[in-house]
Amino acid sequence: MNIDPHEIAKFAELSKTWWDPEGESRALHDINDCRGEFIKQLPLNGKRILDVGCGGGILSEYLAREGAEVIGIDASAELIKIATEHANQNRLAIDYRETTIEAFATTHSQSFDIVTCMEMLEHVPDPQSIIRGISACLRPSGSAFFSTINRTPKSYALGVVAAEYILKLLPAGTHDYKSFIRPSELAHWCRSAGLSVEVQRGIKYNPFSHSARLVSDLGVNYIVKTAPFSAQDLPQGLSGSSSQDLPIDSVGRHAR
């Protein structure tokens, strides 16, 4: 399975304070409106949305409040429990399930208008497998949104050293710099799964004002909107391509 037990245990521990806006998951609360505004470039009311790696449900609840029909999936039983309890307390009809996208996709082909995957790809052994599963779940007219962290000296300084060890915004060890993903790598993996990157923006987080905004700089956190290629738009030579066909620096897991 495409699961890192250490990552599951780490986030399960965070489940205890997931919905505390002053707790260890505060940064997720702080950037949630910014992520939501980016996703809201599409109308959400009445749309069927899958939130992959939903955690305790911070984004899922945002989407549900916008009128979407939301299913949230996560591999952590503890986080699914927390998400379900919080949604019930707030009378939100969100369908949470403990599963992986790979397993879920086998029975939900082309079932969703929108799929979101926020701050997850850098925490799994095989992010390409996640993207393939997401692509399989999308309707031909749908859109998939991904957010992750770029692999740059700036992201190491701000996202690891400052965030985890100086400002202590996150527990030490939350991120592994080697697993950060360059935009070019994400774009390649999306193309290999039949998705085209349409829009990409950076997310600039201010830890002192606890606010975030969209920017053009992709140097640290960034978010992208993708959509399925139509058959006639598939890049030439896409079928049968693999990471082994590319220069060693162009695929993240080779470029560590």
C-alpha positions as CSV (number, residue, x, y, z in Angstrom):
1,M,0.0,0.0,0.0
2,N,1.1,3.6,-0.7
3,I,1.2,4.5,3.0
4,D,4.1,5.4,5.3
5,P,3.2,4.0,8.7
6,H,5.4,6.7,10.4
7,E,3.4,9.4,8.6
8,I,0.1,7.9,9.6
9,A,1.2,7.7,13.3
10,K,2.5,11.2,13.2
11,F,-0.7,12.7,12.0
12,A,-2.8,10.5,14.2
13,E,-1.1,12.0,17.1
14,L,-2.0,15.5,15.8
15,S,-5.7,14.4,15.7
16,K,-6.1,15.3,19.3
17,T,-5.8,19.0,18.7
18,W,-6.7,19.1,14.9
19,W,-9.6,21.4,15.4
20,D,-7.9,23.7,17.9
21,P,-7.2,26.9,16.0
22,E,-4.4,27.7,18.4
23,G,-3.0,24.2,18.4
24,E,-0.3,22.3,16.4
25,S,-2.5,22.4,13.3
26,R,-3.0,26.1,13.4
27,A,-1.2,26.7,10.1
28,L,-3.7,24.5,8.3
29,H,-6.5,26.7,9.8
30,D,-4.6,29.8,8.8
31,I,-4.2,28.9,5.1
32,N,-7.6,27.2,4.7
33,D,-9.4,30.3,3.4
34,C,-6.6,31.0,0.9
35,R,-6.8,27.4,-0.4
36,G,-10.6,27.7,-0.6
37,E,-10.5,31.0,-2.5
38,F,-8.3,29.3,-5.1
39,I,-10.6,26.4,-5.5
40,K,-13.6,28.7,-5.7
41,Q,-12.5,29.9,-9.1
42,L,-14.9,27.1,-10.0
43,P,-18.6,27.2,-8.7
44,L,-18.8,24.7,-5.8
45,N,-22.6,24.7,-5.0
46,G,-24.0,21.3,-6.0
47,K,-20.7,19.9,-7.2
48,R,-19.6,16.4,-6.2
49,I,-16.2,16.8,-4.5
50,L,-13.7,14.3,-3.3
51,D,-11.1,15.5,-0.7
52,V,-8.2,13.1,-0.7
53,G,-6.1,13.0,2.4
54,C,-8.8,15.0,4.2
55,G,-7.2,14.7,7.6
56,G,-9.5,16.0,10.3
57,G,-11.8,17.7,7.7
58,I,-10.7,21.4,7.7
59,L,-11.0,21.8,3.9
60,S,-13.8,19.3,3.6
61,E,-16.0,21.4,5.9
62,Y,-15.1,24.6,4.0
63,L,-16.3,22.9,0.7
64,A,-19.4,21.6,2.3
65,R,-20.3,25.1,3.6
66,E,-20.0,26.3,0.0
67,G,-22.8,23.9,-1.0
68,A,-20.8,21.0,-2.3
69,E,-21.5,17.3,-1.8
70,V,-18.3,16.2,-0.2
71,I,-16.6,12.8,0.4
72,G,-13.4,12.9,2.4
73,I,-11.0,10.0,2.5
74,D,-7.9,9.4,4.6
75,A,-5.8,6.4,5.6
76,S,-5.8,7.4,9.3
77,A,-8.7,6.0,11.3
78,E,-8.1,8.5,14.1
79,L,-8.4,11.5,11.7
80,I,-11.5,10.1,10.1
81,K,-13.1,9.7,13.5
82,I,-12.2,13.3,14.4
83,A,-13.5,14.6,11.1
84,T,-16.8,12.7,11.4
85,E,-17.4,13.9,15.0
86,H,-16.7,17.5,14.1
87,A,-18.9,17.4,11.0
88,N,-21.8,15.9,13.0
89,Q,-21.4,18.5,15.7
90,N,-21.7,21.2,13.1
91,R,-24.6,19.4,11.2
92,L,-22.6,19.1,8.0
93,A,-23.4,16.1,5.8
94,I,-19.9,15.0,4.9
95,D,-19.2,11.4,4.0
96,Y,-15.9,10.4,5.6
97,R,-14.2,7.1,4.8
98,E,-11.0,5.4,6.0
99,T,-9.4,4.3,2.7
100,T,-6.7,5.1,0.1
101,I,-7.3,6.8,-3.2
102,E,-5.9,3.8,-5.0
103,A,-8.6,1.5,-3.4
104,F,-11.3,4.1,-3.7
105,A,-10.7,4.7,-7.4
106,T,-11.4,1.1,-8.3
107,T,-15.1,1.7,-7.6
108,H,-15.5,5.4,-8.3
109,S,-14.3,5.9,-11.9
110,Q,-15.2,9.3,-13.3
111,S,-17.5,10.1,-10.4
112,F,-16.4,13.6,-9.3
113,D,-16.6,17.1,-10.6
114,I,-13.7,18.2,-8.4
115,V,-11.0,16.3,-6.5
116,T,-8.7,18.1,-4.0
117,C,-5.4,16.9,-2.5
118,M,-3.9,19.4,-0.1
119,E,-0.6,19.0,1.7
120,M,-0.5,15.3,1.2
121,L,1.7,14.4,-1.8
122,E,4.9,15.1,0.2
123,H,3.9,12.6,2.9
124,V,3.5,9.4,0.8
125,P,6.0,7.0,-0.7
126,D,4.6,7.3,-4.3
127,P,2.9,10.6,-5.0
128,Q,2.5,9.6,-8.7
129,S,0.2,6.7,-7.6
130,I,-2.0,9.3,-5.7
131,I,-2.3,11.5,-8.8
132,R,-3.2,8.5,-11.0
133,G,-6.0,7.5,-8.6
134,I,-7.3,11.1,-8.5
135,S,-7.3,11.3,-12.3
136,A,-9.3,8.1,-12.5
137,C,-12.0,9.5,-10.2
138,L,-12.4,12.8,-12.2
139,R,-15.2,13.3,-14.7
140,P,-13.9,14.3,-18.2
141,S,-15.1,17.9,-17.5
142,G,-13.7,17.9,-13.9
143,S,-10.8,19.6,-12.2
144,A,-8.2,18.4,-9.7
145,F,-6.4,20.7,-7.2
146,F,-3.1,19.9,-5.6
147,S,-1.1,21.8,-3.0
148,T,2.4,20.9,-1.8
149,I,5.8,22.4,-1.0
150,N,8.5,23.2,-3.5
151,R,12.0,21.7,-3.1
152,T,14.2,24.8,-2.9
153,P,16.7,26.3,-0.4
154,K,14.0,28.8,0.5
155,S,11.5,26.1,1.3
156,Y,14.0,24.3,3.5
157,A,14.8,27.5,5.4
158,L,11.2,28.6,5.9
159,G,9.2,25.4,5.8
160,V,11.5,23.2,7.9
161,V,14.1,25.2,9.9
162,A,12.0,28.2,10.7
163,A,8.5,26.6,10.9
164,E,9.5,23.5,12.9
165,Y,12.6,24.5,14.9
166,I,12.6,28.3,15.4
167,L,9.0,29.5,15.4
168,K,7.7,26.0,16.3
169,L,4.6,26.4,14.1
170,L,4.7,22.6,13.4
171,P,6.1,19.7,15.4
172,A,9.7,18.9,14.6
173,G,10.0,16.3,11.9
174,T,6.7,17.1,10.3
175,H,8.4,17.5,6.9
176,D,11.2,15.7,5.0
177,Y,12.8,18.1,2.7
178,K,13.8,15.3,0.3
179,S,10.1,14.6,-0.3
180,F,9.2,18.2,-1.3
181,I,8.1,18.4,-4.9
182,R,9.1,20.9,-7.6
183,P,6.3,22.3,-9.8
184,S,8.0,20.8,-12.9
185,E,7.9,17.3,-11.2
186,L,4.2,17.7,-10.3
187,A,3.4,18.9,-13.8
188,H,5.1,15.8,-15.3
189,W,3.4,13.4,-13.0
190,C,0.0,15.1,-13.8
191,R,0.7,14.8,-17.6
192,S,1.6,11.1,-17.1
193,A,-1.8,10.6,-15.4
194,G,-3.7,12.5,-18.2
195,L,-4.0,15.8,-16.4
196,S,-2.9,19.3,-17.6
197,V,-1.8,22.0,-15.2
198,E,-3.9,25.1,-16.0
199,V,-3.2,27.5,-13.1
200,Q,-0.5,27.6,-10.4
201,R,0.0,30.1,-7.6
202,G,2.2,30.3,-4.6
203,I,0.8,30.5,-1.1
204,K,2.6,33.0,1.1
205,Y,2.0,32.4,4.8
206,N,2.7,35.1,7.5
207,P,3.2,33.3,10.8
208,F,2.9,36.5,12.8
209,S,-0.4,37.7,11.4
210,H,-1.5,34.1,10.9
211,S,-2.7,34.8,7.4
212,A,-2.0,33.6,3.9
213,R,-2.4,35.0,0.4
214,L,-1.9,33.8,-3.2
215,V,1.2,35.1,-4.9
216,S,3.2,34.5,-8.1
217,D,6.2,33.1,-6.2
218,L,6.2,29.3,-6.1
219,G,9.3,29.0,-4.0
220,V,7.7,27.5,-0.9
221,N,4.1,26.4,-0.7
222,Y,2.1,26.4,-4.0
223,I,-1.3,25.2,-5.3
224,V,-2.3,24.1,-8.8
225,K,-5.5,23.5,-10.8
226,T,-5.4,20.7,-13.3
227,A,-7.9,19.2,-15.7
228,P,-8.1,16.0,-17.8
229,F,-6.7,16.1,-21.3
230,S,-9.2,15.2,-24.0
231,A,-8.1,12.4,-26.2
232,Q,-7.0,14.7,-29.0
233,D,-5.1,16.9,-26.7
234,L,-2.9,14.2,-25.2
235,P,0.8,15.1,-25.6
236,Q,2.5,13.1,-28.3
237,G,4.3,10.1,-26.8
238,L,2.6,10.4,-23.5
239,S,1.3,6.8,-23.5
240,G,4.0,4.4,-22.4
241,S,6.2,7.2,-20.9
242,S,7.7,6.7,-17.5
243,S,10.0,8.5,-15.1
244,Q,12.9,6.3,-16.4
245,D,12.5,8.0,-19.8
246,L,13.4,11.4,-18.4
247,P,16.6,13.2,-17.4
248,I,17.5,12.3,-13.9
249,D,16.9,15.8,-12.6
250,S,13.4,16.1,-13.9
251,V,11.7,13.6,-11.6
252,G,11.6,14.3,-7.9
253,R,12.3,10.8,-6.5
254,H,15.3,10.5,-8.7
255,A,16.6,14.0,-7.9
256,R,16.7,13.7,-4.1
